[in-house]
Amino acid sequence: MFLALHEMKHEKLRYGMVIFMIMLISYLVFVLAALALGLANQEYQALDTWNVKSAVMTTTSDKELRQSTLTPQQVKNLTKNQDNAVIAINSVIAKASGKKQVASTFVGIDKDQFIYHDLKLTSGHKPTNSHQVVVNESYQNDGYKLGDQIKLGSDQTKYQIVGFAKDSMLQIAPVIYGTVSTWQQIRGTGNLFAGSAVVSKKSSIKVNESGLKSYPIQQVIEKLPGYSAQNMTFEFMIGFLLIISLIVIAVFLYIITIQKLSNYAVLRAQGVPSRFLVNATIAQSILLTVSGLVIAVLLVWGTSLLMPAAVPMSFNWGLMGAISLGLVVMSLLGSIIPVRVVTKVDPVSVIGG
C-alpha cells in the first residue's frame, strides 16, 4: 500500500488521468442506472402505491391490462373480498383550453374499495362523482390546477380536477383517477364491461370461471408495453460499460507497469519479493477505482439535486453500491495482466538491457 500511494503521489498527472477516466465511466453507469430505474418506476409506480400482489384478467389478454375486459358479474364475484379491487384502464389524451395536452392513463376505480381509500393526495380531495377526477401531481408542471375542466380523448364531457395524487404513473404516463362509469363512457362499452382487471393485496385470487386467470403482479408488470425491452437495453448498456471499465483499467495499469519495469527490477535485485510488488499493483488498482467512484458518487449526488422533476431519474443508493462493488471487482480483474508482468520481471535481463 505504501508503494502504491508513493507512486500515485509522485506521478499525480498520470494517475489523475486514470482516476478521471474511471470517474467518467462510473458517473455514466450511475446515470444510466438512475434513468433505467426511473423509467421502470414510471411503468408501474401506481401499482406499487396500491400494494397489490396479483391481478385477475382474461386469458386472451396476454396479461396486458389494456386488452382485458371483465363483465359486471365477473367484477361483482371477484370483489366480494375487501382485499380485491377493480381497475378500469384506458389510454387517453387530456386537454384543457389554453393548456398543453397530456398523454395519460385513465384508471377507473370504485370508491367503496381499497384503492380509492388508500389513494394519497398532495392537495384537493378524492372524486365524489363521475364528473370529477384526480390527476398525477406532474400535471402541475404543465400549468394545471385544482378546479380546471379537462376533456378526455374524444369524449366531449368536461371533468373537473379536484385533486392531485402522489406517485401515480402507469405505462410511462401520468394517471387520471376517475370512476368506472367514466371509463365506460370514454371507452364506449356502456354497461357491457365493468373493468379491465381485479387486483388484490393477496398473492393470488381464487378464480372459478373459465376464461379468467389470476397472475402474479410481476408478470403483469413485465407485460407492460416496452418494460422488458427498455430494461434489457439499459442492462446491456451498463454491462458493456462495466466491460469497458475493465479494459480501461487493464490497459492503463499495463502501460504504467511496463514503464516501471526497470524500477521493479531494481527492487527485485535488492531482495524485494514479487509478492510485495503484486500487492502494490492490486492496491493501486483498488485505490484508483475507489477514488474515481467517490468523485462519481459526489457528482451523482449533485446531479440528483439539480435534475428537474420532468426527467425520469431515480437514484437508488443501494443499487449504486452494488454497481460500485462491480466496478471494484472489474478493477481487480483488470489488474491481472499487470500482475502477471510483475511476477515475470527478470532483474538481470531488465537491468542488463
Secondary structure as UniProt FT lines:
FT   HELIX           2..10
FT   HELIX           12..50
FT   STRAND          54..58
FT   HELIX           59..61
FT   TURN            62..63
FT   HELIX           65..67
FT   HELIX           72..78
FT   TURN            82..83
FT   STRAND          84..95
FT   TURN            97..98
FT   STRAND          102..109
FT   TURN            111..112
FT   HELIX           114..118
FT   STRAND          121..124
FT   TURN            130..131
FT   STRAND          132..136
FT   HELIX           137..142
FT   TURN            146..147
FT   STRAND          149..152
FT   TURN            153..154
FT   STRAND          159..165
FT   STRAND          174..179
FT   HELIX           180..187
FT   TURN            190..191
FT   STRAND          197..200
FT   TURN            210..211
FT   STRAND          212..216
FT   HELIX           217..222
FT   TURN            225..226
FT   HELIX           227..259
FT   HELIX           261..269
FT   TURN            270..271
FT   HELIX           274..306
FT   TURN            309..310
FT   HELIX           317..334
FT   HELIX           336..343
FT   HELIX           347..352
//
